[in-house]
Amino acid sequence: MYRALIRPLLYLLPAEAAHHFTFACLRWFAAIPGVGPWLRRCMLVGSERVRVHALGLEFPNPVGLAAGFDKDAVGYEALGALGFGFVEVGTLTGQAQPGNPRPRLFRLPRDRALINRMGFNNRGSADAVKRLSRPHQTIVGVNIGKTKVVPESDAIADYVSSARRVGACADYVVVNVSSPNTPGLRDLQATKKLRPLLIAVREALREASPTRRVPLLVKIAPDLADEDIDEVADLAIELGLDGVIATNTTIGRDELDSNPARVEKCGAGGLSGPPIERRSLAVLKRLRRRTGDRLVLISVGGIETAEQAWARIRAGATLVQVYTAFVYQGPLLPKRLATGLVELASDAGVARVQDAIGVEV
């Protein structure tokens, strides 16, 4: 029904307007008394076979929603009720900012892909804390980034301000240094700049949550050279980070079937969806070989099917995330993926999905 009827109607709207409309409808529907719990019972797959223990948490299933969908932490419970095992909100910045001028989100239907140059549009981490502090059933990760107007010399202080605010209410925190839409942000992936940033954020989380260790992860780009990926992995282990999220969107335009003129018209921005599936998987495998099971690896990029999610888990991912496929396939996707993982584990003779992590690497 979604692909045959609802999606064509949504395509009559600009991509960003369609996103805001559908997300508002979901939040309204889930807010009706009794609907949220009913939806969670119907949609959330959380059997023992598919549960995952990681980051000191018990995830009902390993299928999460990547950052960027719920930028201001306004609907994570509604999204969790759709069946996601966890939801990552943000990216939140130290200061509120409008993001880049519109239009800034584009569909490439032939590739089932998106191009975005949103630019961390959000109301700021201080505003989001008001909602993140509420009791919630959904596991919520908080993705933090740099405010655009903040110079690189003050970047650490900007990240630290957000970490201090969200540390007490986030189930885990992600340092985002890999979006292509904030000038100079990806320069922070260089280990000489990344080391002091991660050390400062870790200390800020300790101060914000002195009685609970807040898991800290870093999110990297698919465009990093292999040797740079190795350096980030080594740094994460050296500093005692909890994990790495791989990968963000790409600035590349390889493996596209869309009309080149259409792609060019979209302009600059990060490409997501199936065109980055191959590189994202390659980065995951490299990280697993480099780190073994010492880090939690969350794999995101081009995952559309349970078979692809299963392949990521076997390649070393403890958890997986989707975004673009959710836009194209609709609200039944998280349940379909989680149910498919249960079936694939059964077919492989594996007692639990978690037991398959990294078996191919």
C-alpha positions as CSV (number, residue, x, y, z in Angstrom):
1,M,0.0,0.0,0.0
2,Y,2.8,2.4,0.9
3,R,4.7,2.0,-2.4
4,A,1.6,1.6,-4.5
5,L,-0.5,4.5,-3.1
6,I,1.1,6.6,-0.4
7,R,4.5,7.1,-1.8
8,P,3.4,8.4,-5.3
9,L,1.3,11.0,-3.5
10,L,4.2,12.0,-1.3
11,Y,6.3,12.4,-4.4
12,L,4.0,15.2,-5.4
13,L,5.7,17.2,-2.6
14,P,9.3,18.3,-2.4
15,A,11.4,15.7,-0.6
16,E,11.9,17.8,2.6
17,A,8.2,18.8,2.8
18,A,7.2,15.2,2.4
19,H,9.5,14.2,5.2
20,H,8.0,16.8,7.6
21,F,4.5,15.8,6.7
22,T,4.9,12.1,7.2
23,F,6.9,12.5,10.4
24,A,4.2,14.8,11.8
25,C,1.5,12.4,10.9
26,L,3.3,9.5,12.6
27,R,3.8,11.6,15.8
28,W,0.1,12.6,15.8
29,F,-1.0,9.0,15.3
30,A,1.3,7.6,18.0
31,A,0.1,10.3,20.4
32,I,-3.5,9.1,20.4
33,P,-4.2,7.4,23.8
34,G,-3.5,3.7,23.5
35,V,-2.2,3.8,19.9
36,G,1.6,4.0,20.8
37,P,1.6,0.9,23.0
38,W,-0.6,-1.0,20.5
39,L,1.7,0.0,17.6
40,R,4.7,-1.2,19.6
41,R,3.1,-4.6,20.4
42,C,2.2,-5.1,16.7
43,M,5.5,-3.8,15.1
44,L,8.4,-4.4,17.5
45,V,10.2,-7.7,17.0
46,G,12.0,-8.4,20.2
47,S,12.3,-12.2,20.7
48,E,15.3,-13.7,22.4
49,R,16.6,-14.9,19.1
50,V,17.0,-11.3,17.7
51,R,17.9,-9.4,20.9
52,V,21.4,-7.9,21.0
53,H,23.4,-7.1,24.1
54,A,25.9,-4.3,23.4
55,L,27.1,-0.9,24.9
56,G,25.7,-2.1,28.2
57,L,22.2,-2.1,26.8
58,E,19.7,-4.7,25.6
59,F,18.5,-3.9,22.2
60,P,15.2,-5.6,21.3
61,N,16.6,-6.1,17.8
62,P,19.6,-4.8,15.9
63,V,17.8,-2.7,13.4
64,G,18.1,1.1,14.2
65,L,17.2,4.3,12.5
66,A,20.2,6.5,11.6
67,A,20.6,10.1,12.7
68,G,19.1,12.7,10.4
69,F,15.5,11.6,10.5
70,D,14.6,12.9,13.9
71,K,16.9,15.9,14.1
72,D,15.4,17.5,17.2
73,A,14.4,14.4,19.2
74,V,10.7,15.2,18.8
75,G,9.4,11.7,17.8
76,Y,11.8,9.0,18.8
77,E,9.2,7.1,20.8
78,A,6.8,7.1,17.8
79,L,9.7,5.7,15.6
80,G,10.5,3.1,18.2
81,A,6.9,2.0,18.2
82,L,7.3,1.3,14.4
83,G,9.7,-1.5,15.3
84,F,13.1,0.0,15.4
85,G,15.4,-1.5,18.0
86,F,16.9,1.9,18.6
87,V,16.7,5.4,17.3
88,E,19.6,7.8,16.8
89,V,18.5,11.5,17.0
90,G,20.3,14.6,15.8
91,T,22.7,15.7,14.6
92,L,22.5,18.2,17.4
93,T,24.8,21.2,17.6
94,G,25.9,23.5,20.4
95,Q,23.9,26.3,19.0
96,A,20.6,26.3,17.1
97,Q,21.0,26.8,13.4
98,P,18.7,26.8,10.3
99,G,21.0,24.7,8.1
100,N,21.6,25.3,4.4
101,P,19.2,27.1,2.1
102,R,16.4,25.1,0.5
103,P,16.0,23.0,-1.6
104,R,18.5,20.8,0.2
105,L,17.1,17.2,0.0
106,F,16.6,15.4,-3.4
107,R,15.3,12.0,-4.5
108,L,17.0,9.8,-7.1
109,P,14.2,7.2,-7.5
110,R,16.0,5.2,-10.2
111,D,18.8,4.5,-7.7
112,R,16.5,4.5,-4.6
113,A,18.9,7.1,-3.3
114,L,18.9,10.6,-1.7
115,I,21.2,13.6,-1.9
116,N,21.1,15.9,1.0
117,R,22.9,19.1,2.0
118,M,20.8,19.8,5.1
119,G,23.7,21.3,7.1
120,F,22.8,20.2,10.6
121,N,19.5,22.1,10.8
122,N,18.3,21.8,14.4
123,R,17.2,23.8,17.4
124,G,20.3,23.1,19.3
125,S,21.3,20.5,22.0
126,A,19.9,22.6,24.9
127,D,16.4,22.5,23.3
128,A,16.5,18.8,22.7
129,V,17.5,17.9,26.2
130,K,14.0,18.9,27.4
131,R,12.6,16.0,25.4
132,L,15.4,13.6,25.8
133,S,15.1,13.8,29.6
134,R,11.6,12.3,29.6
135,P,11.3,8.6,30.5
136,H,11.3,6.5,27.3
137,Q,10.9,2.9,26.2
138,T,13.0,3.3,23.0
139,I,16.8,3.2,23.2
140,V,18.0,6.6,22.0
141,G,21.4,7.5,20.8
142,V,22.4,11.2,20.5
143,N,24.5,12.3,17.5
144,I,26.4,15.6,18.1
145,G,28.2,17.8,15.6
146,K,29.8,21.2,15.2
147,T,27.9,24.4,14.8
148,K,28.6,25.9,11.4
149,V,29.5,29.4,12.6
150,V,31.9,28.1,15.2
151,P,35.5,28.2,14.0
152,E,37.6,25.1,14.0
153,S,39.7,26.5,16.9
154,D,36.5,26.4,19.1
155,A,35.2,23.1,17.8
156,I,36.1,21.1,20.8
157,A,34.3,23.5,23.1
158,D,31.2,23.4,20.9
159,Y,31.1,19.5,21.0
160,V,31.7,19.6,24.8
161,S,28.8,21.9,25.4
162,S,26.5,19.4,23.7
163,A,28.0,16.4,25.4
164,R,27.5,18.0,28.8
165,R,23.9,18.7,28.0
166,V,22.9,15.3,26.6
167,G,25.2,13.0,28.6
168,A,22.8,12.4,31.4
169,C,19.9,11.4,29.2
170,A,21.5,9.7,26.1
171,D,21.7,5.9,26.0
172,Y,24.8,6.5,23.9
173,V,26.5,9.5,22.2
174,V,28.0,9.7,18.7
175,V,30.6,12.3,17.7
176,N,29.8,13.1,14.1
177,V,32.9,14.4,12.2
178,S,31.9,12.9,8.8
179,S,29.0,15.0,7.4
180,P,30.0,16.6,4.1
181,N,27.6,19.5,4.6
182,T,29.4,21.5,7.3
183,P,32.6,23.2,5.9
184,G,35.7,21.8,7.4
185,L,34.0,19.2,9.5
186,R,35.6,16.2,7.8
187,D,39.0,17.6,8.6
188,L,38.3,16.6,12.2
189,Q,38.6,13.0,11.2
190,A,42.4,13.4,11.0
191,T,43.6,11.6,14.2
192,K,45.7,14.6,15.4
193,K,42.5,16.7,15.5
194,L,40.2,13.8,16.5
195,R,42.2,12.7,19.5
196,P,41.8,15.8,21.6
197,L,38.2,16.1,20.5
198,L,37.3,12.6,21.7
199,I,39.2,12.9,24.9
200,A,37.3,16.2,25.7
201,V,33.9,14.7,24.9
202,R,34.6,11.6,27.0
203,E,35.5,13.8,30.0
204,A,32.4,15.9,29.4
205,L,30.3,12.7,29.5
206,R,31.9,11.7,32.7
207,E,31.0,15.0,34.3
208,A,27.5,14.9,33.0
209,S,26.8,11.3,34.2
210,P,29.2,10.5,37.1
211,T,27.3,7.3,38.1
212,R,26.8,5.8,34.6
213,R,29.4,5.3,31.9
214,V,27.8,6.8,28.7
215,P,28.9,4.8,25.6
216,L,30.8,7.0,23.2
217,L,31.1,6.3,19.4
218,V,32.5,8.1,16.4
219,K,30.9,8.2,13.0
220,I,33.2,8.2,9.9
221,A,32.8,8.8,6.2
222,P,33.0,6.3,3.4
223,D,35.3,8.6,1.6
224,L,38.2,8.0,4.0
225,A,41.3,6.3,2.6
226,D,41.9,2.8,4.0
227,E,44.9,3.9,6.0
228,D,42.9,6.7,7.6
229,I,40.2,4.2,8.5
230,D,42.9,2.1,10.2
231,E,44.1,5.2,12.1
232,V,40.7,6.0,13.4
233,A,40.2,2.4,14.5
234,D,43.5,2.4,16.3
235,L,42.6,5.7,18.0
236,A,39.2,4.4,19.1
237,I,40.9,1.4,20.8
238,E,43.6,3.6,22.3
239,L,41.1,6.0,23.8
240,G,38.8,3.3,25.0
241,L,35.9,4.3,22.8
242,D,32.9,2.0,22.7
243,G,32.4,1.8,19.0
244,V,32.5,3.2,15.4
245,I,29.5,4.0,13.1
246,A,30.4,3.3,9.5
247,T,29.4,5.1,7.3
248,N,28.0,8.5,6.7
249,T,27.0,9.8,3.3
250,T,29.5,10.1,0.4
251,I,30.4,13.0,-1.8
252,G,31.1,10.6,-4.6
253,R,28.7,10.0,-7.4
254,D,29.8,6.5,-8.5
255,E,27.5,3.6,-9.4
256,L,24.5,5.9,-10.2
257,D,21.9,4.9,-12.8
258,S,20.1,8.2,-12.6
259,N,20.3,10.7,-15.5
260,P,23.6,12.6,-15.0
261,A,21.8,15.9,-15.7
262,R,19.3,15.2,-12.9
263,V,22.2,14.3,-10.6
264,E,24.0,17.5,-11.5
265,K,20.9,19.6,-10.9
266,C,20.8,18.3,-7.3
267,G,24.2,19.9,-6.7
268,A,26.5,19.3,-3.8
269,G,25.6,17.1,-0.9
270,G,25.9,13.7,0.7
271,L,24.7,10.7,-1.3
272,S,22.9,7.9,0.6
273,G,21.2,4.6,-0.4
274,P,22.2,1.6,-2.5
275,P,25.0,3.5,-4.4
276,I,27.1,3.4,-1.2
277,E,26.3,-0.1,-0.2
278,R,29.5,-1.7,-1.5
279,R,31.8,0.9,0.1
280,S,30.0,0.8,3.4
281,L,30.4,-2.9,3.6
282,A,34.1,-2.7,2.7
283,V,34.7,-0.1,5.4
284,L,32.9,-2.4,7.9
285,K,35.0,-5.4,7.0
286,R,38.2,-3.3,7.3
287,L,37.2,-2.1,10.7
288,R,36.4,-5.6,11.9
289,R,39.7,-7.0,10.7
290,R,41.5,-4.1,12.4
291,T,39.6,-4.2,15.7
292,G,38.3,-7.7,16.1
293,D,35.5,-7.7,18.7
294,R,37.1,-4.9,20.8
295,L,34.6,-2.3,19.4
296,V,30.9,-2.2,18.7
297,L,30.5,-1.6,15.0
298,I,27.3,-0.1,13.8
299,S,26.9,-0.4,10.0
300,V,24.8,2.0,7.9
301,G,24.8,2.7,4.2
302,G,22.6,1.1,1.5
303,I,20.9,-1.5,3.6
304,E,17.5,-2.3,2.1
305,T,16.9,-6.0,2.8
306,A,17.2,-8.5,5.7
307,E,19.8,-10.4,3.6
308,Q,21.9,-7.2,3.4
309,A,21.5,-6.6,7.2
310,W,22.5,-10.2,7.8
311,A,25.6,-9.8,5.7
312,R,26.6,-6.8,7.7
313,I,26.2,-8.7,11.0
314,R,28.2,-11.6,9.6
315,A,30.9,-9.1,8.5
316,G,31.2,-7.7,12.0
317,A,28.4,-5.3,12.7
318,T,26.8,-5.6,16.1
319,L,24.0,-3.3,15.0
320,V,22.7,-1.9,11.7
321,Q,21.0,1.3,10.8
322,V,18.8,2.4,7.9
323,Y,17.6,5.8,6.7
324,T,17.1,6.0,2.9
325,A,15.4,2.6,2.6
326,F,12.9,3.8,5.3
327,V,12.1,6.7,3.1
328,Y,11.5,4.5,0.0
329,Q,10.0,1.4,1.6
330,G,7.9,3.0,4.4
331,P,6.8,2.1,8.0
332,L,6.8,-1.7,7.7
333,L,10.6,-1.8,6.9
334,P,11.9,-2.2,10.5
335,K,9.6,-5.1,11.3
336,R,10.4,-6.7,7.9
337,L,14.1,-6.5,8.5
338,A,14.0,-7.8,12.1
339,T,11.6,-10.7,11.1
340,G,13.9,-11.5,8.2
341,L,16.9,-11.7,10.5
342,V,15.2,-14.2,12.7
343,E,14.4,-16.3,9.7
344,L,18.0,-16.1,8.3
345,A,19.4,-17.0,11.7
346,S,17.1,-20.0,11.8
347,D,18.1,-21.1,8.3
348,A,21.8,-20.8,9.2
349,G,21.3,-22.9,12.3
350,V,22.3,-20.0,14.6
351,A,20.5,-19.8,18.0
352,R,20.7,-16.0,18.2
353,V,21.4,-13.3,15.7
354,Q,24.1,-12.0,18.0
355,D,26.1,-15.3,17.6
356,A,26.6,-14.5,13.9
357,I,28.5,-11.2,14.5
358,G,31.8,-11.3,12.6
359,V,31.7,-14.9,11.6
360,E,32.8,-14.1,8.1
361,V,35.8,-11.9,9.0
